[in-house]
């Protein structure tokens, strides 16, 4: 911080502009939870099908790729559901 610039505490806090408030906030969060939940369940099902029914090894790309995708979307699901500070 340079000497000509006042400290950050001296700036007044600004309120949010009407354009910054998301009118679809609750619906978008519920939609994201639904989408990530469906993708997680679908990818888990696909990985289980490939491993159990088709008999592919766990290291096969047809099993590992959907499993990694399911882990990714499960992480996104938990991040979406967590409260923001």
N, C-alpha and C positions, 0 to 999 in steps of 0.2 A: 504494500500500500504506500503510495507516495504521500508526502507531507501536505500537498495541496488538497488532497481528497479527505473529506471528513470521515470519521468512523461510521461503520455500517449502522450502529444503533441510532444514529441521528436521523436516518431516513424514515419518513412515516410509512407505516404499513398500508399497502393499498388493498382495497377490497377487490373481489373478483368481478370481472366484467360479465355482463349477461351472456356474451358469446363463449366465455370460458366454462360455463356451467353446462354439463352434459344432461340434456333433458331425458335421454334414454338410458341413464346410468344403471338403474335397477334391472331393466329388461335386457340390457347388453350383458350384465354380469350373469343373469340367469341363463341367457343364451350361450355364453361362453362355457359355463359349468356344464350345460347339457351337451354341447358340442365336444368338449374335451372328454367328458365322461363316456360318450358314445364311441369316440375314436379310441380311447383307452381299452374299453371292453371289446371292441371289434378287433383291435390288433392283438390283444391277449388271446382271443378266440382263434384268430388266424395262426398265431404261433403255436398254440396248443394243437390245432388241427394238423398242421404240418409235422409236428413232432410225434403226436400220438397216433393219428390215423394213417398218414402217409409214411410214417416210420423214418423220417429224415433225422440225421444226427443234430444235436443241439448247436453244433458249430457250423451247420449249413447256413448259408445266407438266407434261405427261405424260412428258417426258424429264427435266427439271430436278428435279422433286420426288423421284423414285426415286433419282436420282444424289446429291442432297443427303442423303437417308436412308441411302444406302450409305456415304457418307463419315462420317456420324454413327455408324453401327453399327461401322464399321471403327475409329473412334477408341475407342469403348467396348470393342471387342475387344482393342486394344492396351493399354488401361488395365487390363483384367481380367487380361491375361497378364503384366503388369509385376509384378516382385516388390515387396512392401510393405516399408517400412523400419520 
